[in-house]
Structures are given as structure tokens and as C-alpha cells.
């Protein structure tokens, strides 16, 4: 799952390519800040003497956005926003556990003259257990409203 190493912009990537993965740990302090901001003090998120706290799902969503990938970058005067996002939570992630996010582009398409990118995202534990999956579709746009075209295949692929 190697990302493109040619430093292309996000809108230039094609189906089958990947953004660089991200490894991270959620500290107790960061999780608590999210709980405070969301005013959500569920017992599972606070933990207890017999069980560690669970990472709040909103924090997992934040960390799995493609903008968190070290290889994600937008061209000057270009932007992108979510058009559709389907998330499936499969198991809780524990505070302090090592997690990794993988992003794979599974489709790039035009709709109503706009360029879209469909992205399969997986957050997993260090031992490979999937915590969540996402199917996110984003639309790209330019400051001046110029249309973006489908990315072209390179001579080596």
C-alpha cells in the first residue's frame, strides 16, 4: 500500500492509488478534551478501574479524514469537501492503543461537470483488527470555478 511518491495533488490521483498511511495513539488527555468539547461523558469513554477508556467515535472520525494523511495536499486555489460519507464502526478503540489509518482511492469520476474522488478508509489496531471503515466521496473545486478533469494515466501505469 505505497502512496504515490511523485508528490501529486489530491485531484491528480487515480483509482487504485493510496494516500500515505498514518499511525497514531490517542492519549487520555486528548480523548478527555473531545469529551469536554462534545459534553459527552459516557462511562465507556471515561474508563474504570477494571477497564480502560474507549476513544470517542468523533475523535476516530477526525483522525481518519484524508487530510490527516502525510501525503494529502491540495493544489493552489483548489479545495475539496465531503459529498457523502458512510461509516461503519466495528469495534471500540482503547485510549493509548496504537492505531493506523489506510486510505485507498477506489473511484474517480465526473458528475455534473465536477471531479469526485471515492475513498475507502480503514482504521485498524496494531494487530490488524479493523476498528472502522469509511466510504467517503469528495468533490474538488477551484477558486475561479474552472472544471477539473479526470486524472490521466502516466506512461508507466
Secondary structure, DSSP 8 states (H G I E B T S, - for coil): ----SS---GGG--TT-EEEEEEEE--HHHHHHHHHHHT---HHHH-BTTB--B--HHHHHHHTSGGGSTT----TTEEEEEEEEEEEE-S--BTT-EEEEEEEEEEEEEETTEEEEEEEEEEEETTS-EEEEEEEEEEEEETT----------TT-
